[in-house]
Amino acid sequence: MNTKRYLELGLIVAGAVAGAVFGLVFTPLGKLAAGAPPATLANYLWNAAVFGAMAAVASPLITWTELRRVPLWRTVVEPLGAAIAGGLAALVLGVPVLILVLPPIGL
């Protein structure tokens, strides 16, 4: 395997982990924004799996197309932080529909 393949594999794994973390953070935020009952363990696991899978696909695509000259750690940490900040902003603003808009914009 060449270096590019190792980098792609690393981006997939890092994206999956970052997506799962976002899913875990997003679960209670989404429940609060929707006024739904507290999240169950199944809710947390489902969101971690779904967001992890989506980020595993998106991370290499975004990195290779838009972030070629950015240090590798920043391609994972900064989008995750911005997406979580977007979710928190939606919660603070008290507009439930923004929970679907602001995190992707932050990403």
Buried (B, 14 or more C-beta within 10 A) or exposed (E): EEEEEEBBEBBBEBBBBBBBBBBBBBBBBBBBBEEEEEBEEEBBBBBBBBBBBBBBEBBBEBBBEEBEEEEEEEBBEBBBEBBBEBBBBBBEEEEBEBBEEBBEEBB
